[in-house]
Amino acid sequence: MNVCFSASRLMKVSEVRRLCKEMRENPALLLATELKAKEELYKHFLRKEKTVSA
């Protein structure tokens, strides 16, 4: 499974490796993380749309 992470802060290499290992070992955690990120993006998109149309 190919996964691409985007960090919102600087992370140590050990943190990135640990997160990648956790995601590889637990696909449900990957799915939950992905859904949370998509929810945040969608909320941001809706807020932006409301300010543009108003």
C-alpha positions in Angstrom: 0.0 0.0 0.0 1.4 3.4 -1.0 0.8 6.2 1.4 1.9 9.8 1.3 2.1 11.9 4.4 2.2 15.7 4.7 3.4 17.2 7.9 2.0 20.4 9.4 5.1 20.7 11.5 8.7 19.7 11.4 9.2 16.2 12.6 12.2 14.2 13.6 13.1 11.2 11.4 12.4 8.9 14.3 8.8 10.3 14.5 8.2 9.8 10.8 9.5 6.3 10.9 7.3 5.4 14.0 4.2 6.9 12.3 4.9 5.0 9.1 5.4 1.8 11.0 2.1 2.3 12.9 0.2 3.0 9.7 1.7 -0.1 7.9 0.7 -2.3 10.8 -2.7 -0.9 11.3 -4.7 -0.1 8.2 -7.7 1.0 10.3 -5.6 3.7 11.9 -4.6 4.9 8.4 -8.2 5.1 7.4 -9.2 7.0 10.5 -6.4 9.5 9.9 -7.3 9.9 6.3 -11.0 10.6 7.1 -10.0 13.1 9.8 -7.8 15.0 7.4 -10.5 15.0 4.7 -13.0 16.3 7.2 -10.7 19.2 8.1 -10.1 20.0 4.5 -13.8 19.9 3.7 -14.6 22.2 6.6 -11.9 24.6 5.4 -13.3 24.5 1.9 -16.9 25.2 3.1 -15.7 28.2 5.1 -13.8 29.6 2.1 -16.9 29.1 -0.1 -19.1 31.0 2.3 -16.8 34.0 2.4 -16.4 34.1 -1.4 -20.2 33.9 -2.1 -21.1 36.4 0.6 
